[in-house]
Amino acid sequence: MAENAASPDRRPVVTPTRVVAGLCLLAPFVAMLWVSSYARVEPTLIGIPFFYWYQMAWVLISTVLTTVAYTLVRREQRARKGGAGR
């Protein structure tokens, strides 16, 4: 098994595409864990305090970023396999 991992024809596991996908998945965690950036009432949106609508906006943003990460990884996997199948 060790000789398979060291074979010269294998591409590196950490590629720029996977780094971008990882950043897409990391962004929502950073945004939600950095509470001091959104722990306030103003500005309100339709009477909803910033604290709440900021978190709800990240639900939608997280969905988009997860979809982007998934698409990037799937595209890279298809390219590694020679573009065979979906």
MMTF fields as JSON, N, C-alpha, C and O atoms, coordinates in Angstrom:
{
  "mmtfVersion": "1.0.0",
  "mmtfProducer": "UNKNOWN",
  "numBonds": 343,
  "numAtoms": 344,
  "numGroups": 86,
  "numChains": 1,
  "numModels": 1,
  "chainsPerModel": [1],
  "groupsPerChain": [86],
  "chainIdList": ["A"],
  "bondAtomList": [4, 2, 8, 6, 12, 10, 16, 14, 20, 18, 24, 22, 28, 26, 32, 30, 36, 34, 40, 38, 44, 42, 48, 46, 52, 50, 56, 54, 60, 58, 64, 62, 68, 66, 72, 70, 76, 74, 80, 78, 84, 82, 88, 86, 92, 90, 96, 94, 100, 98, 104, 102, 108, 106, 112, 110, 116, 114, 120, 118, 124, 122, 128, 126, 132, 130, 136, 134, 140, 138, 144, 142, 148, 146, 152, 150, 156, 154, 160, 158, 164, 162, 168, 166, 172, 170, 176, 174, 180, 178, 184, 182, 188, 186, 192, 190, 196, 194, 200, 198, 204, 202, 208, 206, 212, 210, 216, 214, 220, 218, 224, 222, 228, 226, 232, 230, 236, 234, 240, 238, 244, 242, 248, 246, 252, 250, 256, 254, 260, 258, 264, 262, 268, 266, 272, 270, 276, 274, 280, 278, 284, 282, 288, 286, 292, 290, 296, 294, 300, 298, 304, 302, 308, 306, 312, 310, 316, 314, 320, 318, 324, 322, 328, 326, 332, 330, 336, 334, 340, 338],
  "bondOrderList": [1, 1, 1, 1, 1, 1, 1, 1, 1, 1, 1, 1, 1, 1, 1, 1, 1, 1, 1, 1, 1, 1, 1, 1, 1, 1, 1, 1, 1, 1, 1, 1, 1, 1, 1, 1, 1, 1, 1, 1, 1, 1, 1, 1, 1, 1, 1, 1, 1, 1, 1, 1, 1, 1, 1, 1, 1, 1, 1, 1, 1, 1, 1, 1, 1, 1, 1, 1, 1, 1, 1, 1, 1, 1, 1, 1, 1, 1, 1, 1, 1, 1, 1, 1, 1],
  "groupList": [{"groupName": "MET", "atomNameList": ["N", "CA", "C", "O"], "elementList": ["N", "C", "C", "O"], "formalChargeList": [0, 0, 0, 0], "bondAtomList": [1, 0, 2, 1, 3, 2], "bondOrderList": [1, 1, 2], "singleLetterCode": "M", "chemCompType": "L-PEPTIDE LINKING"}, {"groupName": "ALA", "atomNameList": ["N", "CA", "C", "O"], "elementList": ["N", "C", "C", "O"], "formalChargeList": [0, 0, 0, 0], "bondAtomList": [1, 0, 2, 1, 3, 2], "bondOrderList": [1, 1, 2], "singleLetterCode": "A", "chemCompType": "L-PEPTIDE LINKING"}, {"groupName": "GLU", "atomNameList": ["N", "CA", "C", "O"], "elementList": ["N", "C", "C", "O"], "formalChargeList": [0, 0, 0, 0], "bondAtomList": [1, 0, 2, 1, 3, 2], "bondOrderList": [1, 1, 2], "singleLetterCode": "E", "chemCompType": "L-PEPTIDE LINKING"}, {"groupName": "ASN", "atomNameList": ["N", "CA", "C", "O"], "elementList": ["N", "C", "C", "O"], "formalChargeList": [0, 0, 0, 0], "bondAtomList": [1, 0, 2, 1, 3, 2], "bondOrderList": [1, 1, 2], "singleLetterCode": "N", "chemCompType": "L-PEPTIDE LINKING"}, {"groupName": "SER", "atomNameList": ["N", "CA", "C", "O"], "elementList": ["N", "C", "C", "O"], "formalChargeList": [0, 0, 0, 0], "bondAtomList": [1, 0, 2, 1, 3, 2], "bondOrderList": [1, 1, 2], "singleLetterCode": "S", "chemCompType": "L-PEPTIDE LINKING"}, {"groupName": "PRO", "atomNameList": ["N", "CA", "C", "O"], "elementList": ["N", "C", "C", "O"], "formalChargeList": [0, 0, 0, 0], "bondAtomList": [1, 0, 2, 1, 3, 2], "bondOrderList": [1, 1, 2], "singleLetterCode": "P", "chemCompType": "L-PEPTIDE LINKING"}, {"groupName": "ASP", "atomNameList": ["N", "CA", "C", "O"], "elementList": ["N", "C", "C", "O"], "formalChargeList": [0, 0, 0, 0], "bondAtomList": [1, 0, 2, 1, 3, 2], "bondOrderList": [1, 1, 2], "singleLetterCode": "D", "chemCompType": "L-PEPTIDE LINKING"}, {"groupName": "ARG", "atomNameList": ["N", "CA", "C", "O"], "elementList": ["N", "C", "C", "O"], "formalChargeList": [0, 0, 0, 0], "bondAtomList": [1, 0, 2, 1, 3, 2], "bondOrderList": [1, 1, 2], "singleLetterCode": "R", "chemCompType": "L-PEPTIDE LINKING"}, {"groupName": "VAL", "atomNameList": ["N", "CA", "C", "O"], "elementList": ["N", "C", "C", "O"], "formalChargeList": [0, 0, 0, 0], "bondAtomList": [1, 0, 2, 1, 3, 2], "bondOrderList": [1, 1, 2], "singleLetterCode": "V", "chemCompType": "L-PEPTIDE LINKING"}, {"groupName": "THR", "atomNameList": ["N", "CA", "C", "O"], "elementList": ["N", "C", "C", "O"], "formalChargeList": [0, 0, 0, 0], "bondAtomList": [1, 0, 2, 1, 3, 2], "bondOrderList": [1, 1, 2], "singleLetterCode": "T", "chemCompType": "L-PEPTIDE LINKING"}, {"groupName": "GLY", "atomNameList": ["N", "CA", "C", "O"], "elementList": ["N", "C", "C", "O"], "formalChargeList": [0, 0, 0, 0], "bondAtomList": [1, 0, 2, 1, 3, 2], "bondOrderList": [1, 1, 2], "singleLetterCode": "G", "chemCompType": "PEPTIDE LINKING"}, {"groupName": "LEU", "atomNameList": ["N", "CA", "C", "O"], "elementList": ["N", "C", "C", "O"], "formalChargeList": [0, 0, 0, 0], "bondAtomList": [1, 0, 2, 1, 3, 2], "bondOrderList": [1, 1, 2], "singleLetterCode": "L", "chemCompType": "L-PEPTIDE LINKING"}, {"groupName": "CYS", "atomNameList": ["N", "CA", "C", "O"], "elementList": ["N", "C", "C", "O"], "formalChargeList": [0, 0, 0, 0], "bondAtomList": [1, 0, 2, 1, 3, 2], "bondOrderList": [1, 1, 2], "singleLetterCode": "C", "chemCompType": "L-PEPTIDE LINKING"}, {"groupName": "PHE", "atomNameList": ["N", "CA", "C", "O"], "elementList": ["N", "C", "C", "O"], "formalChargeList": [0, 0, 0, 0], "bondAtomList": [1, 0, 2, 1, 3, 2], "bondOrderList": [1, 1, 2], "singleLetterCode": "F", "chemCompType": "L-PEPTIDE LINKING"}, {"groupName": "TRP", "atomNameList": ["N", "CA", "C", "O"], "elementList": ["N", "C", "C", "O"], "formalChargeList": [0, 0, 0, 0], "bondAtomList": [1, 0, 2, 1, 3, 2], "bondOrderList": [1, 1, 2], "singleLetterCode": "W", "chemCompType": "L-PEPTIDE LINKING"}, {"groupName": "TYR", "atomNameList": ["N", "CA", "C", "O"], "elementList": ["N", "C", "C", "O"], "formalChargeList": [0, 0, 0, 0], "bondAtomList": [1, 0, 2, 1, 3, 2], "bondOrderList": [1, 1, 2], "singleLetterCode": "Y", "chemCompType": "L-PEPTIDE LINKING"}, {"groupName": "ILE", "atomNameList": ["N", "CA", "C", "O"], "elementList": ["N", "C", "C", "O"], "formalChargeList": [0, 0, 0, 0], "bondAtomList": [1, 0, 2, 1, 3, 2], "bondOrderList": [1, 1, 2], "singleLetterCode": "I", "chemCompType": "L-PEPTIDE LINKING"}, {"groupName": "GLN", "atomNameList": ["N", "CA", "C", "O"], "elementList": ["N", "C", "C", "O"], "formalChargeList": [0, 0, 0, 0], "bondAtomList": [1, 0, 2, 1, 3, 2], "bondOrderList": [1, 1, 2], "singleLetterCode": "Q", "chemCompType": "L-PEPTIDE LINKING"}, {"groupName": "LYS", "atomNameList": ["N", "CA", "C", "O"], "elementList": ["N", "C", "C", "O"], "formalChargeList": [0, 0, 0, 0], "bondAtomList": [1, 0, 2, 1, 3, 2], "bondOrderList": [1, 1, 2], "singleLetterCode": "K", "chemCompType": "L-PEPTIDE LINKING"}],
  "groupTypeList": [0, 1, 2, 3, 1, 1, 4, 5, 6, 7, 7, 5, 8, 8, 9, 5, 9, 7, 8, 8, 1, 10, 11, 12, 11, 11, 1, 5, 13, 8, 1, 0, 11, 14, 8, 4, 4, 15, 1, 7, 8, 2, 5, 9, 11, 16, 10, 16, 5, 13, 13, 15, 14, 15, 17, 0, 1, 14, 8, 11, 16, 4, 9, 8, 11, 9, 9, 8, 1, 15, 9, 11, 8, 7, 7, 2, 17, 7, 1, 7, 18, 10, 10, 1, 10, 7],
  "groupIdList": [1, 2, 3, 4, 5, 6, 7, 8, 9, 10, 11, 12, 13, 14, 15, 16, 17, 18, 19, 20, 21, 22, 23, 24, 25, 26, 27, 28, 29, 30, 31, 32, 33, 34, 35, 36, 37, 38, 39, 40, 41, 42, 43, 44, 45, 46, 47, 48, 49, 50, 51, 52, 53, 54, 55, 56, 57, 58, 59, 60, 61, 62, 63, 64, 65, 66, 67, 68, 69, 70, 71, 72, 73, 74, 75, 76, 77, 78, 79, 80, 81, 82, 83, 84, 85, 86],
  "secStructList": [7, 2, 2, 2, 2, 6, 7, 6, 6, 1, 7, 7, 1, 1, 7, 2, 2, 2, 2, 2, 2, 2, 2, 2, 2, 2, 2, 2, 2, 2, 2, 2, 2, 7, 4, 4, 4, 6, 7, 1, 7, 7, 1, 7, 5, 6, 6, 5, 7, 2, 2, 2, 2, 2, 2, 2, 2, 2, 2, 2, 2, 2, 2, 2, 2, 2, 2, 2, 2, 2, 2, 2, 2, 2, 2, 2, 2, 2, 2, 2, 6, 6, 1, 7, 7, 7],
  "xCoordList": [0.814, 0.0, 0.864, 0.495, 1.99, 2.874, 3.442, 3.646, 3.699, 4.255, 3.236, 3.624, 1.928, 0.905, 0.891, 0.735, 1.052, 1.013, 2.237, 2.175, 3.34, 4.569, 4.814, 5.863, 3.892, 4.118, 4.203, 3.441, 5.117, 5.359, 4.221, 4.154, 3.324, 2.261, 1.044, 0.13, 1.014, -0.117, 0.027, 1.127, -1.08, -1.081, -1.132, -1.565, -0.7, -0.742, -2.188, -3.095, -2.373, -3.714, -4.164, -5.341, -3.249, -3.586, -3.352, -2.214, -4.441, -4.378, -5.018, -5.744, -4.76, -5.396, -6.931, -7.582, -7.491, -8.942, -9.441, -10.452, -8.742, -9.152, -8.924, -9.663, -7.922, -7.708, -8.878, -9.387, -9.304, -10.449, -11.708, -12.488, -11.911, -13.066, -13.008, -14.027, -11.837, -11.682, -11.975, -12.587, -11.54, -11.839, -13.332, -13.872, -13.992, -15.451, -16.155, -17.158, -15.638, -16.24, -15.837, -16.57, -14.704, -14.217, -14.858, -15.05, -15.186, -15.711, -16.928, -16.944, -17.955, -19.098, -18.736, -19.303, -17.8, -17.387, -16.732, -17.025, -15.843, -15.164, -16.182, -16.129, -17.099, -18.094, -18.987, -19.341, -19.355, -20.24, -19.5, -20.078, -18.25, -17.492, -16.938, -16.562, -16.881, -16.403, -17.604, -18.042, -18.116, -19.369, -19.288, -20.273, -18.166, -18.069, -18.306, -18.588, -18.195, -18.426, -19.91, -20.257, -20.79, -22.217, -23.08, -24.305, -22.483, -23.245, -23.717, -23.224, -24.683, -25.257, -26.682, -27.101, -27.401, -28.797, -28.915, -29.696, -28.159, -28.238, -27.249, -26.179, -27.505, -28.706, -29.795, -29.514, -31.007, -32.127, -32.569, -32.361, -33.176, -33.694, -35.145, -35.42, -36.064, -37.499, -37.837, -38.684, -37.175, -37.426, -36.708, -36.849, -35.939, -35.202, -33.798, -33.103, -33.37, -32.029, -30.933, -31.091, -29.827, -28.701, -28.238, -27.919, -28.196, -27.729, -28.455, -27.827, -29.76, -30.553, -30.467, -30.27, -30.612, -30.616, -29.236, -29.125, -28.179, -26.832, -26.663, -26.117, -27.129, -27.031, -27.886, -27.461, -29.071, -29.934, -29.342, -29.486, -28.692, -28.03, -26.925, -26.706, -26.228, -25.152, -25.677, -24.934, -26.914, -27.493, -27.525, -27.148, -27.97, -28.027, -26.623, -26.339, -25.754, -24.386, -23.667, -22.925, -23.89, -23.26, -23.73, -22.948, -24.993, -25.523, -24.817, -24.42, -24.67, -24.002, -22.535, -22.041, -21.84, -20.425, -20.216, -19.245, -21.116, -21.013, -21.243, -20.568, -22.18, -22.436, -21.218, -20.855, -20.598, -19.399, -18.28, -17.619, -18.068, -17.011, -17.271, -16.351, -18.497, -18.863, -18.613, -18.061, -19.026, -18.848, -17.365, -16.959, -16.566, -15.133, -14.476, -13.686, -14.795, -14.188, -14.654, -13.853, -15.939, -16.446, -15.78, -15.42, -15.612, -14.975, -13.527, -13.055, -12.829, -11.449, -11.366, -10.477, -12.298, -12.299, -12.554, -11.916, -13.473, -13.74, -12.51, -12.204, -11.808, -10.599, -9.511, -8.768, -9.404, -8.407, -8.699, -7.783, -9.974, -10.357, -10.41, -10.791, -10.038, -10.016, -11.335, -11.597, -12.172, -13.448, -14.495, -15.484, -14.324, -15.278, -16.475, -16.316, -17.662, -18.904, -19.19, -18.381, -20.393, -20.788, -20.879, -21.203],
  "yCoordList": [-1.19, 0.0, 1.263, 2.262, 1.227, 2.387, 2.714, 3.886, 1.709, 1.981, 2.664, 3.403, 2.431, 3.113, 4.605, 5.409, 4.982, 6.394, 7.138, 8.346, 6.437, 7.095, 6.991, 7.428, 6.433, 6.266, 7.632, 8.54, 7.78, 9.086, 9.576, 10.774, 8.71, 9.138, 9.704, 10.216, 9.624, 10.17, 11.673, 12.181, 12.373, 13.821, 14.108, 13.254, 15.285, 15.608, 15.7, 16.079, 15.349, 15.375, 16.808, 17.124, 17.674, 19.073, 19.852, 20.121, 20.202, 20.956, 22.326, 22.511, 23.28, 24.596, 24.518, 25.28, 23.605, 23.44, 23.007, 23.516, 22.078, 21.614, 22.67, 22.723, 23.505, 24.603, 25.58, 26.023, 25.916, 26.816, 26.185, 26.869, 24.895, 24.204, 24.227, 24.433, 24.019, 24.068, 25.445, 25.566, 26.493, 27.85, 28.155, 28.862, 27.612, 27.777, 27.129, 27.647, 26.013, 25.327, 25.962, 25.847, 26.616, 27.226, 28.586, 28.956, 29.322, 30.685, 30.785, 31.669, 29.924, 30.04, 29.815, 30.46, 28.909, 28.671, 29.912, 30.306, 30.522, 31.725, 32.839, 33.543, 32.996, 34.066, 33.883, 34.867, 32.662, 32.424, 32.407, 32.754, 32.014, 31.969, 33.331, 33.519, 34.277, 35.624, 36.481, 37.368, 36.192, 36.772, 38.284, 38.973, 38.809, 40.26, 41.056, 42.253, 40.409, 41.114, 41.342, 42.221, 40.563, 40.719, 40.806, 40.737, 40.953, 41.037, 42.468, 43.164, 42.889, 44.226, 44.227, 43.283, 45.273, 45.371, 46.1, 45.697, 47.154, 47.962, 47.458, 47.001, 47.501, 47.967, 46.891, 45.693, 47.343, 46.402, 46.238, 47.12, 45.101, 44.822, 44.393, 43.316, 45.235, 44.998, 44.777, 43.947, 45.515, 45.418, 44.273, 44.104, 43.485, 42.353, 42.837, 43.387, 42.639, 43.074, 42.387, 41.257, 43.098, 42.612, 41.242, 40.388, 41.021, 39.753, 38.568, 37.557, 38.68, 37.567, 37.458, 36.365, 38.583, 38.453, 38.146, 37.561, 38.518, 38.154, 36.624, 36.03, 36.007, 34.552, 33.847, 32.843, 34.357, 33.753, 33.94, 33.064, 35.054, 35.261, 34.236, 33.76, 33.894, 32.909, 31.509, 30.665, 31.244, 29.949, 29.835, 28.805, 30.886, 30.891, 30.927, 30.212, 31.757, 31.849, 30.514, 30.097, 29.849, 28.543, 27.508, 26.668, 27.569, 26.658, 26.861, 25.899, 28.104, 28.417, 27.979, 27.372, 28.285, 27.929, 26.423, 25.92, 25.695, 24.239, 23.661, 22.71, 24.221, 23.779, 24.046, 23.205, 25.197, 25.525, 24.539, 24.026, 24.274, 23.34, 21.95, 21.306, 21.488, 20.168, 20.091, 19.111, 21.133, 21.163, 21.153, 20.449, 21.931, 21.967, 20.606, 20.155, 19.961, 18.664, 17.61, 16.798, 17.616, 16.649, 16.843, 15.869, 18.095, 18.384, 17.896, 17.332, 18.107, 17.65, 16.122, 15.548, 15.47, 14.007, 13.458, 12.488, 14.064, 13.628, 13.822, 12.977, 14.926, 15.195, 14.187, 13.777, 13.782, 12.78, 11.43, 10.702, 11.107, 9.821, 9.878, 8.901, 10.988, 11.109, 11.581, 11.395, 12.19, 12.71, 11.672, 11.941, 10.479, 9.389, 9.53, 9.66, 9.504, 9.446, 10.673, 11.596, 10.661, 11.759, 11.321, 12.117],
  "zCoordList": [0.0, 0.0, 0.0, -0.617, 0.675, 0.735, -0.641, -0.955, -1.461, -2.778, -3.688, -4.593, -3.465, -4.256, -3.975, -4.894, -2.711, -2.348, -2.86, -3.092, -3.038, -3.46, -4.96, -5.432, -5.716, -7.15, -7.836, -7.503, -8.783, -9.405, -10.292, -10.566, -10.753, -11.652, -10.922, -11.568, -9.606, -8.85, -8.684, -8.471, -8.782, -8.574, -7.075, -6.302, -6.658, -5.23, -4.731, -5.472, -3.477, -2.903, -2.648, -2.82, -2.241, -1.989, -3.281, -3.669, -3.927, -5.176, -4.951, -3.975, -5.833, -5.677, -5.644, -4.928, -6.411, -6.417, -5.049, -4.563, -4.431, -3.103, -2.038, -1.055, -2.213, -1.273, -1.348, -0.318, -2.561, -2.739, -2.144, -1.481, -2.374, -1.81, -0.285, 0.375, 0.265, 1.717, 2.281, 3.342, 1.573, 2.02, 1.95, 2.801, 0.927, 0.829, 2.018, 2.508, 2.473, 3.613, 4.946, 5.928, 4.989, 6.218, 6.491, 7.649, 5.449, 5.588, 6.51, 7.367, 6.383, 7.283, 8.757, 9.639, 9.02, 10.404, 10.994, 12.123, 10.219, 10.698, 10.919, 11.928, 9.984, 10.092, 11.313, 11.963, 11.634, 12.772, 14.113, 15.144, 14.104, 15.357, 15.764, 16.922, 14.839, 15.138, 15.554, 14.821, 16.738, 17.226, 17.371, 17.108, 17.773, 17.983, 16.694, 16.752, 15.549, 14.287, 14.005, 13.217, 14.637, 14.365, 15.621, 15.524, 16.775, 18.028, 18.264, 19.151, 17.451, 17.597, 17.045, 16.375, 17.331, 16.899, 15.567, 14.705, 15.398, 14.182, 13.152, 13.556, 11.901, 11.22, 11.218, 11.191, 11.247, 11.189, 9.74, 8.907, 9.46, 8.121, 8.303, 8.832, 7.865, 8.024, 9.502, 9.834, 10.374, 11.805, 12.508, 13.719, 11.757, 12.337, 12.692, 11.837, 13.948, 14.337, 13.522, 13.06, 13.362, 12.571, 13.025, 12.198, 14.332, 14.889, 14.254, 13.937, 14.066, 13.52, 12.004, 11.472, 11.302, 9.84, 9.299, 8.221, 10.003, 9.589, 9.63, 8.7, 10.699, 10.807, 9.759, 9.186, 9.508, 8.491, 7.089, 6.237, 6.85, 5.556, 5.363, 4.249, 6.438, 6.329, 6.065, 5.565, 6.382, 6.014, 4.486, 3.927, 3.826, 2.358, 1.75, 0.789, 2.31, 1.807, 1.96, 1.071, 3.086, 3.325, 2.311, 1.866, 1.952, 0.948, -0.392, -1.049, -0.779, -2.043, -1.998, -2.948, -0.901, -0.797, -0.761, -1.327, -0.102, -0.075, -1.466, -1.861, -2.204, -3.574, -4.463, -5.286, -4.301, -5.075, -4.748, -5.65, -3.46, -3.051, -3.62, -4.124, -3.547, -4.071, -5.575, -6.075, -6.284, -7.734, -8.11, -9.035, -7.394, -7.685, -7.461, -8.291, -6.363, -6.059, -7.057, -7.519, -7.392, -8.38, -9.73, -10.391, -10.147, -11.433, -11.424, -12.412, -10.325, -10.234, -10.248, -10.878, -9.55, -9.545, -10.942, -11.35, -11.675, -13.053, -13.929, -14.771, -13.735, -14.525, -14.202, -15.093, -12.954, -12.565, -13.211, -13.591, -13.33, -13.914, -15.437, -16.082, -16.0, -17.453, -18.023, -19.211, -17.196, -17.676, -17.899, -18.581, -17.349, -17.569, -16.634, -15.42, -17.206, -16.428, -15.615, -15.526, -15.007, -14.146, -12.765, -11.884]
}
